[in-house]
């Protein structure tokens, strides 16, 4: 990238120089045109003044000068000298032509002999005098028998082109050099910052999530560095959560396995009395169920996070569906001395995946039973509007601290931070609820108060049947 920036900068500098060169050419040409116009104007003024001076002494260019040339020569010479002094010209020359005879008014004649053939009144030509280019304006006063020719020459225009073009050229050249220098500095600075970001990215790729990119300034690269640091922080947090999750799962797997192994060894050694066998069988069955539930939930959560699932929406009676799920937990709630009530209303037919809705509600109700104390209450309610419908599962448990609400749907977060009154299930239920709800285009939220308990709300689009 550094090479590209330097090449681009050099290209810009070259274009700047070309534009500057073109500007110099245009300026020089403009000055030359203005100089010609100004010299032509001054020559016309000089001719008019000479005409006026000659008329004041009764001379007419059309008259036969003959013997009167000497009489008026001084008048013409003074007029031409005055024109040269006032106009700041290098040379002002004049001749009177009578027939084939040409009488010089000024001496010596330098410009007039050098005029190209065909140079006439109002022309501006360039002649070379002693190796120097001179701009010459010609004025011709025609008479009946004589012709007065005036030549006014300047070796430099009124405004020399160098006065303008040299500063312009210098400014363009300095600008081009500064552009290249600035481009090289910018390229090196950009390359250095990008290289530093590349080094940090390679370190992160090698597994070092403790490194951070240096943020310099407020430009786009600084924004990229900030976004990279944010991403790295999130990866670091995710790695910690994954580690904690694996440790928790390992613990949850080890506990029932330890129980099963202990009883298996006791059975193998014949240390369990025959009358205790039914009790041992019940314990082994319970631990096996817990292992099976944990493995199934892990597999389901993995498929959901990898988007390897299918939805089978169909038109169902939403009220009946919700009521059926709640009724399925009625015996378990009664055994826990917990009141379980349902207010499903008349939601009518909805197009949803009934199996996934059952999974969501079952996990929410099961989670409520884990934390609701005896004589507590769990309420399941359905509400609806033109945007869709929502199902609230409220329990009168101890509530969740406000600082923990943003992470209640993280895997095993609630299970690890809050002691369940009835430790059952895998602890992954809320994470599964979140993934399933999002998969169906819905949202799930949690509101909790230490005094009144916790409410989980799942909201889904209208989907009327």
C-alpha positions as CSV (number, residue, x, y, z in Angstrom):
1,X,0.0,0.0,0.0
2,X,2.9,2.3,0.8
3,X,4.2,1.9,-2.8
4,X,0.7,2.6,-4.2
5,X,0.3,5.8,-2.2
6,X,3.8,7.0,-3.2
7,X,3.1,6.3,-6.9
8,X,-0.3,8.0,-6.7
9,X,1.3,11.0,-5.0
10,X,4.0,11.2,-7.7
11,X,1.3,11.0,-10.3
12,X,-0.6,13.8,-8.7
13,X,2.6,15.9,-8.5
14,X,3.3,15.2,-12.2
15,X,-0.2,16.2,-13.1
16,X,0.3,19.4,-11.0
17,X,3.5,20.2,-12.9
18,X,1.8,19.6,-16.3
19,X,-1.1,21.9,-15.2
20,X,1.4,24.5,-14.0
21,X,3.3,24.3,-17.3
22,X,0.1,24.7,-19.2
23,X,-0.8,27.7,-17.0
24,X,2.6,29.3,-17.6
25,X,2.2,28.8,-21.4
26,X,-1.3,30.3,-21.2
27,X,-0.1,33.2,-19.1
28,X,2.8,34.0,-21.3
29,X,0.6,33.9,-24.4
30,X,-1.9,36.2,-22.7
31,X,0.8,38.6,-21.7
32,X,2.1,38.6,-25.3
33,X,-1.3,39.3,-26.7
34,X,-1.9,42.1,-24.2
35,X,1.5,43.5,-25.0
36,X,0.7,43.5,-28.7
37,X,-2.7,45.2,-28.1
38,X,-1.1,47.8,-25.8
39,X,1.7,48.6,-28.3
40,X,-0.8,48.8,-31.1
41,X,-2.9,51.2,-29.1
42,X,0.1,53.4,-28.2
43,X,1.2,53.4,-31.9
44,X,-2.3,54.6,-32.9
45,X,-2.2,57.3,-30.3
46,X,1.2,58.4,-31.4
47,X,0.1,58.6,-35.0
48,X,-2.9,60.6,-34.0
49,X,-0.7,63.0,-32.0
50,X,1.7,63.4,-34.9
51,X,-1.2,64.1,-37.2
52,X,-2.4,66.8,-34.8
53,X,1.1,68.3,-34.5
54,X,1.6,68.4,-38.3
55,X,-1.8,70.0,-38.8
56,X,-0.9,72.8,-36.4
57,X,1.8,73.9,-38.8
58,X,-0.3,73.4,-41.8
59,X,1.2,70.2,-43.0
60,X,-1.0,67.5,-44.6
61,X,0.3,64.1,-45.4
62,X,-1.5,64.2,-48.7
63,X,0.3,67.4,-49.8
64,X,3.4,67.5,-52.0
65,X,6.1,67.8,-49.4
66,X,8.9,68.6,-51.9
67,X,11.0,71.4,-50.5
68,X,8.9,71.6,-47.4
69,X,10.3,68.3,-46.0
70,X,13.2,70.0,-44.3
71,X,10.8,72.6,-42.8
72,X,8.6,70.0,-41.1
73,X,11.3,67.4,-40.3
74,X,12.1,69.0,-37.0
75,X,8.4,69.0,-36.1
76,X,8.1,65.2,-36.9
77,X,11.3,64.4,-35.1
78,X,10.2,66.2,-31.9
79,X,6.9,64.5,-32.0
80,X,8.5,61.1,-32.4
81,X,11.0,61.7,-29.6
82,X,8.2,62.9,-27.3
83,X,6.2,59.7,-28.1
84,X,9.3,57.6,-27.3
85,X,9.9,59.4,-24.0
86,X,6.3,59.4,-22.9
87,X,5.6,55.8,-23.9
88,X,8.8,54.3,-22.6
89,X,9.6,52.7,-26.0
90,X,13.0,51.5,-27.0
91,X,12.8,53.0,-30.5
92,X,10.4,55.3,-32.3
93,X,11.2,55.8,-36.0
94,X,9.5,57.5,-38.9
95,X,10.0,58.0,-42.6
96,X,8.2,60.0,-45.3
97,X,7.9,58.4,-48.7
98,X,7.3,60.5,-51.8
99,X,7.1,58.4,-54.8
100,X,10.3,56.3,-54.8
101,X,12.0,58.6,-52.5
102,X,12.1,57.8,-48.8
103,X,13.1,60.6,-46.4
104,X,14.1,59.4,-42.8
105,X,12.7,61.5,-40.0
106,X,14.9,59.9,-37.3
107,X,18.4,58.6,-37.6
108,X,19.5,56.0,-37.7
109,X,16.7,53.8,-39.1
110,X,16.9,50.4,-37.5
111,X,13.3,49.1,-37.3
112,X,11.8,50.2,-40.6
113,X,14.4,48.5,-42.8
114,X,13.7,45.3,-40.9
115,X,10.0,45.3,-41.4
116,X,8.8,42.3,-43.3
117,X,7.2,42.9,-46.8
118,X,3.6,43.6,-46.5
119,X,3.7,45.0,-43.0
120,X,1.0,47.7,-43.0
121,X,-1.0,50.0,-40.9
122,X,-1.9,48.6,-37.5
123,X,0.3,45.5,-37.8
124,X,2.5,44.3,-34.9
125,X,5.5,42.3,-35.9
126,X,8.6,40.9,-34.3
127,X,12.1,41.7,-35.6
128,X,15.6,40.9,-34.4
129,X,17.8,43.8,-33.6
130,X,21.4,43.0,-32.5
131,X,20.3,39.4,-31.6
132,X,17.4,40.7,-29.4
133,X,13.8,40.1,-30.3
134,X,11.8,43.4,-30.5
135,X,8.1,43.9,-30.8
136,X,7.3,46.6,-33.4
137,X,4.0,48.3,-34.1
138,X,3.5,50.0,-37.5
139,X,1.3,53.0,-38.3
140,X,0.9,54.3,-41.8
141,X,-0.6,57.7,-42.6
142,X,-1.5,57.6,-46.3
143,X,-1.8,60.8,-48.4
144,X,-2.3,61.5,-52.0
145,X,1.4,62.0,-52.9
146,X,3.2,61.0,-49.7
147,X,3.2,58.4,-47.0
148,X,4.2,58.8,-43.4
149,X,5.4,55.5,-41.8
150,X,5.9,55.2,-38.0
151,X,7.5,52.2,-36.3
152,X,7.4,51.9,-32.5
153,X,9.5,49.1,-31.0
154,X,9.9,47.6,-27.5
155,X,12.4,44.9,-26.5
156,X,10.2,43.9,-23.5
157,X,6.4,43.9,-23.1
158,X,4.9,46.4,-20.6
159,X,4.5,43.5,-18.2
160,X,7.4,41.0,-18.7
161,X,6.1,37.4,-18.8
162,X,8.9,36.4,-16.4
163,X,7.4,38.6,-13.7
164,X,4.4,36.4,-13.6
165,X,5.5,33.0,-15.0
166,X,8.6,32.6,-12.8
167,X,6.7,32.9,-9.5
168,X,3.9,30.7,-10.9
169,X,6.4,28.1,-12.0
170,X,8.2,28.2,-8.7
171,X,5.0,27.9,-6.8
172,X,3.9,24.9,-8.8
173,X,7.3,23.3,-8.5
174,X,7.4,23.8,-4.7
175,X,3.8,22.6,-4.5
176,X,4.7,19.4,-6.4
177,X,7.7,18.8,-4.2
178,X,5.7,19.3,-1.1
179,X,3.0,17.0,-2.4
180,X,5.5,14.2,-3.0
181,X,7.0,14.8,0.4
182,X,3.6,14.8,2.1
183,X,2.6,11.7,0.2
184,X,5.8,9.9,1.3
185,X,5.3,11.0,4.9
186,X,1.6,9.9,4.8
187,X,2.4,6.6,3.2
188,X,5.1,5.8,5.8
189,X,2.8,6.8,8.6
190,X,-0.1,4.8,7.2
191,X,2.2,1.8,6.5
192,X,3.6,1.9,10.1
193,X,0.1,2.0,11.6
194,X,-1.2,-0.8,9.4
195,X,1.9,-2.9,10.1
196,X,1.3,-2.4,13.8
197,X,-2.3,-3.5,13.3
198,X,-1.2,-6.5,11.2
199,X,1.2,-7.5,13.9
200,X,-1.5,-7.4,16.6
201,X,-3.9,-9.3,14.3
202,X,-1.3,-12.0,13.8
203,X,-0.8,-12.3,17.5
204,X,-4.6,-12.6,18.0
205,X,-4.6,-15.3,15.2
206,X,-1.9,-17.2,17.2
207,X,-4.2,-17.2,20.2
208,X,-3.0,-14.2,22.2
209,X,-6.1,-12.3,23.1
210,X,-4.4,-10.0,25.6
211,X,-2.8,-7.8,22.9
212,X,-4.5,-4.6,21.8
213,X,-3.9,-2.3,18.8
214,X,-2.6,1.2,19.5
215,X,-5.2,3.8,18.6
216,X,-3.7,7.0,17.2
217,X,-5.9,10.0,16.2
218,X,-9.5,9.9,15.1
219,X,-9.3,8.8,11.4
220,X,-10.5,5.7,9.7
221,X,-7.5,3.6,10.8
222,X,-8.1,4.6,14.4
223,X,-11.8,3.5,14.0
224,X,-10.5,0.2,12.6
225,X,-8.1,-0.2,15.5
226,X,-10.9,0.6,18.0
227,X,-13.2,-2.0,16.3
228,X,-10.4,-4.5,16.3
229,X,-9.8,-4.0,20.0
230,X,-13.5,-4.3,20.7
231,X,-13.6,-7.6,18.7
232,X,-10.6,-8.8,20.6
233,X,-12.2,-8.0,23.9
234,X,-15.3,-9.8,22.9
235,X,-13.3,-12.8,21.8
236,X,-11.4,-12.8,25.1
237,X,-14.8,-12.7,26.9
238,X,-16.1,-15.5,24.8
239,X,-13.1,-17.6,25.4
240,X,-13.5,-17.1,29.2
241,X,-17.2,-17.9,28.9
242,X,-16.4,-21.0,26.9
243,X,-13.8,-22.1,29.5
244,X,-16.3,-21.5,32.3
245,X,-18.9,-23.4,30.3
246,X,-16.7,-26.4,29.7
247,X,-15.7,-26.5,33.4
248,X,-19.4,-26.3,34.4
249,X,-20.4,-29.0,31.9
250,X,-17.5,-31.2,33.0
251,X,-18.7,-30.8,36.6
252,X,-22.3,-31.6,35.7
253,X,-21.2,-34.6,33.8
254,X,-18.8,-35.8,36.5
255,X,-21.3,-35.6,39.3
256,X,-23.8,-38.2,37.9
257,X,-21.0,-40.3,36.5
258,X,-19.3,-40.5,39.9
259,X,-22.6,-41.6,41.4
260,X,-23.2,-44.2,38.7
261,X,-19.6,-45.5,39.0
262,X,-19.8,-45.7,42.8
263,X,-23.0,-47.8,42.7
264,X,-21.6,-49.9,39.8
265,X,-18.5,-50.7,41.9
266,X,-20.7,-51.5,44.9
267,X,-22.9,-53.7,42.9
268,X,-19.9,-55.5,41.4
269,X,-18.4,-56.1,44.8
270,X,-21.7,-57.3,46.2
271,X,-21.8,-54.6,48.9
272,X,-25.5,-53.6,48.3
273,X,-28.1,-55.6,50.1
274,X,-31.0,-57.0,48.1
275,X,-33.5,-54.9,49.8
276,X,-31.6,-51.7,48.8
277,X,-31.6,-52.7,45.1
278,X,-34.8,-50.8,44.2
279,X,-33.5,-47.6,45.8
280,X,-30.2,-48.0,44.0
281,X,-32.0,-48.6,40.7
282,X,-34.0,-45.4,41.2
283,X,-30.9,-43.4,41.9
284,X,-29.1,-44.8,38.8
285,X,-32.2,-44.1,36.7
286,X,-32.3,-40.5,37.9
287,X,-28.6,-39.9,37.3
288,X,-28.9,-41.5,33.8
289,X,-31.9,-39.2,33.0
290,X,-29.8,-36.2,34.1
291,X,-26.9,-37.2,31.9
292,X,-29.3,-37.8,29.0
293,X,-30.9,-34.5,29.5
294,X,-27.6,-32.7,29.7
295,X,-26.3,-34.3,26.5
296,X,-29.5,-33.7,24.6
297,X,-29.6,-30.0,25.6
298,X,-25.9,-29.7,24.6
299,X,-26.6,-31.2,21.2
300,X,-29.7,-29.0,20.7
301,X,-27.9,-25.8,21.7
302,X,-25.0,-26.7,19.4
303,X,-27.4,-27.2,16.4
304,X,-29.2,-24.0,17.2
305,X,-26.0,-21.9,17.4
306,X,-24.8,-23.5,14.1
307,X,-28.2,-22.9,12.5
308,X,-28.6,-26.6,11.8
309,X,-32.3,-26.8,12.6
310,X,-35.6,-26.9,10.8
311,X,-38.9,-25.1,11.5
312,X,-42.2,-26.7,10.6
313,X,-44.8,-23.9,11.0
314,X,-48.5,-24.9,10.9
315,X,-51.8,-23.4,12.0
316,X,-52.5,-24.3,15.6
317,X,-54.8,-23.2,18.4
318,X,-52.4,-21.1,20.4
319,X,-54.5,-21.0,23.5
320,X,-54.9,-24.7,23.6
321,X,-51.2,-25.2,22.9
322,X,-50.1,-23.0,25.8
323,X,-52.7,-24.5,28.1
324,X,-51.5,-28.0,27.2
325,X,-47.9,-27.2,28.0
326,X,-48.8,-25.7,31.4
327,X,-51.1,-28.6,32.3
328,X,-48.2,-31.0,31.7
329,X,-46.3,-29.4,34.5
330,X,-49.3,-29.3,36.9
331,X,-48.4,-32.5,38.7
332,X,-44.8,-31.4,39.3
333,X,-46.0,-28.0,40.5
334,X,-48.5,-29.6,42.9
335,X,-45.7,-31.9,44.3
336,X,-43.6,-28.8,44.9
337,X,-46.6,-27.0,46.6
338,X,-46.4,-24.3,43.9
339,X,-49.5,-22.7,42.3
340,X,-49.5,-22.9,38.5
341,X,-52.1,-20.9,36.7
342,X,-52.8,-20.2,33.0
343,X,-54.5,-17.3,31.3
344,X,-54.4,-18.2,27.6
345,X,-57.4,-16.1,26.6
346,X,-58.6,-16.7,23.0
347,X,-55.6,-16.2,20.8
348,X,-57.2,-18.1,18.0
349,X,-55.3,-19.8,15.2
350,X,-51.6,-19.0,14.8
351,X,-49.1,-20.2,12.2
352,X,-46.1,-21.3,14.4
353,X,-43.9,-24.4,14.8
354,X,-45.8,-26.1,17.7
355,X,-42.9,-28.3,18.7
356,X,-40.5,-25.3,19.1
357,X,-43.2,-23.3,21.0
358,X,-43.6,-26.2,23.4
359,X,-39.8,-26.4,23.9
360,X,-39.6,-22.6,24.7
361,X,-42.5,-22.7,27.2
362,X,-41.4,-26.0,28.8
363,X,-38.0,-24.6,29.5
364,X,-39.4,-21.4,30.9
365,X,-41.9,-23.2,33.2
366,X,-39.2,-25.7,34.3
367,X,-36.8,-22.8,35.1
368,X,-39.6,-21.2,37.2
369,X,-40.2,-24.4,39.1
370,X,-36.4,-24.6,39.9
371,X,-36.5,-21.2,41.8
372,X,-40.1,-20.8,43.0
373,X,-40.4,-21.6,46.8
374,X,-43.2,-23.6,48.4
375,X,-46.5,-21.7,48.4
376,X,-45.2,-19.6,45.6
377,X,-46.9,-19.0,42.3
378,X,-46.2,-19.4,38.6
379,X,-48.4,-17.6,36.1
380,X,-48.5,-18.2,32.3
381,X,-50.3,-15.5,30.3
382,X,-50.9,-14.9,26.6
383,X,-51.3,-11.4,25.3
384,X,-51.8,-10.3,21.7
385,X,-52.0,-7.2,19.4
386,X,-51.8,-6.4,15.7
387,X,-48.0,-7.0,15.7
388,X,-48.2,-10.5,17.1
389,X,-48.5,-12.3,20.4
390,X,-46.5,-12.7,23.6
391,X,-46.4,-15.3,26.4
392,X,-45.4,-14.2,29.9
393,X,-44.1,-16.7,32.4
394,X,-44.0,-15.1,35.9
395,X,-42.7,-16.7,39.1
396,X,-42.5,-15.4,42.7
397,X,-39.0,-16.6,43.2
398,X,-36.2,-14.6,44.8
399,X,-35.6,-12.5,41.7
400,X,-32.5,-11.7,39.7
401,X,-30.1,-8.9,40.4
402,X,-30.2,-6.0,37.9
403,X,-26.5,-6.4,37.1
404,X,-27.1,-10.0,36.0
405,X,-30.1,-9.4,33.7
406,X,-28.0,-8.7,30.6
407,X,-26.5,-12.2,30.9
408,X,-29.4,-14.4,32.0
409,X,-29.5,-16.1,28.6
410,X,-25.9,-17.0,28.7
411,X,-25.2,-20.7,29.0
412,X,-25.3,-21.9,32.7
413,X,-25.1,-18.3,33.9
414,X,-28.2,-18.3,36.1
415,X,-27.6,-21.9,37.2
416,X,-24.1,-21.0,38.5
417,X,-24.9,-17.7,40.2
418,X,-28.3,-18.6,41.8
419,X,-28.8,-21.7,43.9
420,X,-31.9,-23.6,42.7
421,X,-34.4,-24.8,45.2
422,X,-35.0,-27.9,43.1
423,X,-31.8,-28.7,41.1
424,X,-33.1,-30.4,38.0
425,X,-32.5,-30.0,34.3
426,X,-29.2,-29.1,32.6
427,X,-29.0,-25.4,33.3
428,X,-29.0,-24.7,29.6
429,X,-32.8,-24.0,29.3
430,X,-32.6,-20.2,29.1
431,X,-29.9,-20.3,26.5
432,X,-32.0,-22.7,24.4
433,X,-35.1,-20.4,24.9
434,X,-33.1,-17.5,23.5
435,X,-31.8,-19.4,20.5
436,X,-35.2,-20.9,19.6
437,X,-37.0,-17.6,20.0
438,X,-34.6,-15.8,17.6
439,X,-34.8,-18.7,15.2
440,X,-38.5,-18.2,15.0
441,X,-38.1,-14.4,14.4
442,X,-39.2,-13.5,18.0
443,X,-37.6,-11.9,21.0
444,X,-37.2,-12.8,24.6
445,X,-36.8,-10.4,27.6
446,X,-36.4,-10.7,31.3
447,X,-37.7,-8.4,34.0
448,X,-37.0,-9.1,37.6
449,X,-37.6,-7.5,41.0
450,X,-36.3,-8.9,44.3
451,X,-39.7,-8.3,45.9
452,X,-42.1,-9.5,43.3
453,X,-40.2,-12.1,41.3
454,X,-39.2,-12.6,37.7
455,X,-41.1,-12.4,34.4
456,X,-39.8,-13.9,31.1
457,X,-41.6,-12.7,28.0
458,X,-41.3,-14.3,24.6
459,X,-42.8,-12.3,21.7
460,X,-43.5,-13.6,18.2
461,X,-44.8,-12.0,14.9
462,X,-48.5,-12.1,14.2
463,X,-48.6,-15.3,12.1
464,X,-52.4,-15.6,12.1
465,X,-53.8,-18.8,10.6
